[in-house]
Amino acid sequence: MQRTISYLLQVASTLIDRLDAELLLAHVLDKPREFLIAHDDEKIGIVATWQFRKLVKKRKNGIPLAYLTGHKEFFGLDFFVNKHTLVPRPDTELMVEEVLQEIKKTRNQEITLIDIGTGSGCIPIAIATSIKQYNNITIFAADISKKALKIAKKNANKHNIDITFKHGNLLAPLHSTFCILHSEIIITANLPYLTQTQFDEEPSIQHEPHSALVADKQGLALYEELLEQIKTYHLTPITYLEIDPTQTSQISAIITRIFPHATIEIKKDLSGKDRVVTIIF
């Protein structure tokens, strides 16, 4: 028996958030959400109804909406995502804004942007899309996950952004590149920074890749390793790190130990919480 859009949404809204239900049904129908409002009495076919109910059940079980639709908006852009990539967060847009300010201050210089742990590629793609008028920027992005890089490449192609992708651990796959760079280097990194306890206590992230969220040493092991690599490769990049608000003192101590003369700036997100660490060497 065929059901109307209004009926399907009414039933689904008893199981999941109404907005999520609307977005899932719009996804199944391949229509904008506004279509549902204008055609709420339209009947939906049996196959589409089955697909919708299946997605509603998955959403009720905690699967992120972005994984069910395969898309997530970030910095006003649409990105492909899947279970191999972290779902982009609004908090990370702060890093994009900070980098854009820096690039615009040095717009006449040659710049090499390196995004470490790129995941879906949302950070470098969002930055590059905002500065397409500049032709003095070279972009690299690295990730240890080949499956994540596949999605990042797909997103770069979608947004027509030229990025050289590298597979490997942090800066290691770019080692040979540093010998030929003669430009200002900007490094962005939104690496795993949660503790295992934080992961276990937050149901909303249980279905996202553990390796993209959790790190040892109170969540800061990979940032410490990245900083040690920067020192080993004798680099002096302006570096941006996203952190948990509770990690400000710990990350500052790590930076100061490795780079005693570095300048550390902490930027707060829209909630007034420490979110992005800027390191100037």
C-alpha positions as CSV (number, residue, x, y, z in Angstrom):
1,M,0.0,0.0,0.0
2,Q,1.4,3.4,-1.0
3,R,1.8,6.0,1.6
4,T,1.9,9.8,1.3
5,I,5.0,11.9,2.1
6,S,3.1,13.4,5.1
7,Y,2.3,10.0,6.5
8,L,5.8,8.6,6.1
9,L,7.4,11.7,7.8
10,Q,4.8,11.6,10.6
11,V,5.6,7.9,11.4
12,A,9.4,8.4,11.0
13,S,9.3,11.4,13.3
14,T,8.3,9.2,16.2
15,L,11.5,7.3,15.8
16,I,14.1,10.0,14.8
17,D,14.4,13.7,14.6
18,R,12.0,15.3,12.1
19,L,14.7,17.1,10.2
20,D,16.7,13.9,9.8
21,A,13.6,12.2,8.5
22,E,13.0,14.9,6.0
23,L,16.6,14.8,4.8
24,L,16.5,11.1,4.4
25,L,13.3,11.0,2.5
26,A,14.6,13.8,0.2
27,H,17.7,11.8,-0.3
28,V,15.7,8.7,-1.3
29,L,13.5,10.7,-3.7
30,D,16.5,12.6,-5.0
31,K,14.6,15.8,-4.4
32,P,15.3,19.0,-2.4
33,R,13.8,19.1,1.1
34,E,11.5,21.9,-0.1
35,F,9.8,19.4,-2.4
36,L,8.5,17.4,0.5
37,I,6.7,20.5,1.9
38,A,5.1,21.4,-1.4
39,H,4.0,17.8,-2.2
40,D,3.2,16.4,1.3
41,D,0.1,14.6,-0.1
42,E,2.0,12.9,-2.9
43,K,2.1,9.1,-2.6
44,I,5.5,7.3,-2.6
45,G,6.2,4.0,-4.4
46,I,6.8,0.8,-2.5
47,V,10.5,0.6,-3.3
48,A,11.2,4.1,-2.1
49,T,9.1,3.6,1.0
50,W,11.2,0.5,1.8
51,Q,14.4,2.3,1.2
52,F,13.3,5.2,3.4
53,R,12.2,2.9,6.3
54,K,15.5,1.1,6.1
55,L,17.4,4.4,6.4
56,V,15.2,5.5,9.3
57,K,16.0,2.3,11.2
58,K,19.7,2.8,10.7
59,R,19.5,6.4,11.8
60,K,17.6,5.3,14.9
61,N,20.5,2.9,15.6
62,G,22.9,5.8,15.7
63,I,24.4,5.7,12.1
64,P,25.4,9.3,11.3
65,L,23.0,11.1,8.9
66,A,26.0,12.0,6.7
67,Y,26.9,8.3,6.2
68,L,23.3,7.5,5.2
69,T,23.1,10.2,2.6
70,G,26.8,10.1,1.6
71,H,27.0,13.9,1.9
72,K,27.9,16.6,4.5
73,E,28.0,20.3,4.2
74,F,31.2,22.1,5.4
75,F,32.1,25.8,4.9
76,G,29.1,26.1,2.5
77,L,30.3,23.3,0.3
78,D,29.0,19.8,-0.2
79,F,31.4,16.9,0.5
80,F,31.2,13.2,-0.1
81,V,31.7,11.2,3.1
82,N,31.5,7.6,4.1
83,K,32.3,5.3,7.0
84,H,36.1,5.6,6.2
85,T,36.1,9.4,6.8
86,L,35.3,11.5,9.8
87,V,32.1,13.5,9.4
88,P,33.2,17.2,9.0
89,R,32.3,19.4,12.0
90,P,31.3,23.1,12.1
91,D,34.0,23.6,14.8
92,T,36.7,22.8,12.1
93,E,35.5,25.8,10.0
94,L,37.4,28.0,12.5
95,M,40.7,26.5,11.2
96,V,39.8,27.3,7.6
97,E,39.0,30.9,8.6
98,E,42.3,31.3,10.4
99,V,44.3,30.0,7.5
100,L,42.4,32.2,5.0
101,Q,43.3,35.2,7.1
102,E,47.0,34.2,7.0
103,I,47.0,33.6,3.3
104,K,45.4,36.9,2.5
105,K,48.1,38.7,4.6
106,T,50.8,37.0,2.6
107,R,49.0,36.9,-0.8
108,N,52.1,38.0,-2.7
109,Q,54.3,35.1,-1.4
110,E,54.6,31.6,-2.7
111,I,52.7,29.3,-0.2
112,T,52.7,25.6,0.2
113,L,49.7,24.3,2.1
114,I,50.0,20.9,3.7
115,D,46.9,19.2,5.3
116,I,47.8,16.2,7.5
117,G,45.2,13.6,8.2
118,T,43.0,15.0,5.5
119,G,40.1,12.5,5.7
120,S,37.4,13.8,3.3
121,G,39.7,16.6,2.2
122,C,37.3,19.2,3.5
123,I,40.0,21.5,5.0
124,P,42.3,22.1,2.0
125,I,39.3,22.1,-0.4
126,A,37.4,24.7,1.6
127,I,40.5,26.9,1.8
128,A,41.4,26.5,-1.9
129,T,37.8,27.2,-3.0
130,S,37.9,30.5,-1.1
131,I,41.1,31.6,-2.8
132,K,40.8,30.5,-6.3
133,Q,41.8,33.9,-7.5
134,Y,45.3,33.3,-6.1
135,N,47.8,31.3,-8.3
136,N,50.7,31.2,-5.8
137,I,49.5,28.3,-3.7
138,T,50.5,24.7,-3.9
139,I,48.5,22.2,-1.9
140,F,49.4,18.8,-0.6
141,A,47.2,16.5,1.6
142,A,48.2,13.3,3.3
143,D,46.4,10.5,5.1
144,I,47.4,7.1,6.5
145,S,44.1,5.7,5.2
146,K,43.9,4.8,1.5
147,K,40.2,4.6,1.7
148,A,39.9,8.1,3.1
149,L,42.2,9.4,0.4
150,K,39.9,7.9,-2.3
151,I,37.1,10.0,-0.9
152,A,39.3,13.1,-0.6
153,K,40.3,12.8,-4.3
154,K,36.7,12.4,-5.3
155,N,35.9,15.7,-3.4
156,A,38.8,17.5,-5.0
157,N,37.6,16.5,-8.4
158,K,34.1,17.5,-7.6
159,H,35.2,21.0,-6.6
160,N,37.8,21.3,-9.3
161,I,40.7,21.7,-6.8
162,D,44.3,20.7,-7.7
163,I,45.7,18.8,-4.7
164,T,48.6,16.4,-4.6
165,F,47.6,13.6,-2.3
166,K,50.1,11.4,-0.4
167,H,49.6,8.2,1.4
168,G,51.5,7.7,4.7
169,N,52.0,8.6,8.3
170,L,51.8,12.4,8.9
171,L,54.6,14.3,7.1
172,A,56.6,11.2,6.2
173,P,55.3,10.8,2.7
174,L,56.3,14.4,1.9
175,H,59.9,14.1,3.1
176,S,61.4,14.3,-0.4
177,T,59.2,17.3,-1.2
178,F,60.7,19.5,1.5
179,C,64.1,19.5,-0.2
180,I,62.7,21.5,-3.2
181,L,60.3,23.8,-1.4
182,H,61.2,27.5,-1.4
183,S,58.0,28.9,-0.1
184,E,56.2,29.7,3.1
185,I,54.7,26.5,4.5
186,I,51.3,26.3,6.2
187,I,50.4,23.0,7.9
188,T,46.9,22.2,9.0
189,A,46.1,19.1,11.0
190,N,42.8,17.9,12.5
191,L,44.2,14.6,13.8
192,P,42.7,12.1,16.2
193,Y,42.7,13.9,19.6
194,L,40.1,12.1,21.7
195,T,41.0,9.7,24.5
196,Q,39.5,6.2,24.6
197,T,37.4,7.2,27.5
198,Q,35.9,10.1,25.6
199,F,35.1,7.8,22.7
200,D,33.5,5.2,24.9
201,E,31.3,7.9,26.7
202,E,30.0,9.6,23.5
203,P,27.4,7.4,21.7
204,S,27.1,9.9,18.8
205,I,30.6,9.0,17.5
206,Q,30.5,5.3,17.9
207,H,29.9,4.6,14.2
208,E,32.7,6.9,13.0
209,P,36.2,5.4,12.3
210,H,38.0,4.9,15.7
211,S,41.4,5.6,14.1
212,A,40.2,9.0,13.0
213,L,39.1,10.0,16.5
214,V,41.3,8.4,19.2
215,A,45.0,8.8,20.1
216,D,47.2,7.8,23.0
217,K,48.9,10.1,25.5
218,Q,45.7,11.8,26.5
219,G,44.7,12.2,22.9
220,L,47.9,14.1,21.9
221,A,50.2,11.3,20.7
222,L,49.9,12.1,17.0
223,Y,50.3,15.8,17.5
224,E,53.5,15.2,19.4
225,E,54.7,12.9,16.6
226,L,53.8,15.6,14.0
227,L,55.8,18.3,15.9
228,E,58.8,16.0,16.2
229,Q,58.7,15.4,12.5
230,I,58.6,19.2,11.8
231,K,61.7,19.5,14.0
232,T,63.4,16.5,12.3
233,Y,62.8,17.9,8.9
234,H,64.0,21.4,10.0
235,L,60.8,23.1,8.9
236,T,59.4,26.4,10.2
237,P,55.8,26.3,9.1
238,I,52.8,28.2,10.5
239,T,51.0,25.3,11.9
240,Y,47.3,25.0,12.9
241,L,46.1,22.1,15.1
242,E,42.5,21.4,16.2
243,I,42.2,20.3,19.8
244,D,39.7,19.4,22.5
245,P,39.1,22.4,24.8
246,T,40.5,20.4,27.7
247,Q,43.9,20.0,26.0
248,T,45.2,23.6,25.9
249,S,47.8,23.3,28.7
250,Q,49.0,19.8,27.6
251,I,49.5,20.7,23.9
252,S,51.1,24.0,24.9
253,A,53.6,22.1,27.1
254,I,54.4,19.7,24.3
255,I,55.0,22.5,21.8
256,T,57.2,24.4,24.3
257,R,59.3,21.3,25.0
258,I,60.0,20.6,21.4
259,F,60.1,24.3,20.2
260,P,61.1,26.5,23.2
261,H,61.0,29.7,21.1
262,A,57.7,29.1,19.3
263,T,54.8,31.5,19.7
264,I,51.5,29.8,20.6
265,E,48.1,31.3,20.0
266,I,44.8,29.7,21.0
267,K,41.6,30.5,19.1
268,K,38.2,29.9,20.5
269,D,35.2,28.4,18.6
270,L,31.7,29.9,18.5
271,S,31.0,28.3,21.8
272,G,33.9,30.2,23.4
273,K,35.9,27.0,23.8
274,D,39.6,26.6,22.9
275,R,39.6,24.9,19.6
276,V,42.5,25.8,17.3
277,V,46.2,26.1,18.3
278,T,48.4,28.3,16.0
279,I,52.1,27.7,16.2
280,I,54.5,30.3,14.7
281,F,58.1,29.3,14.6
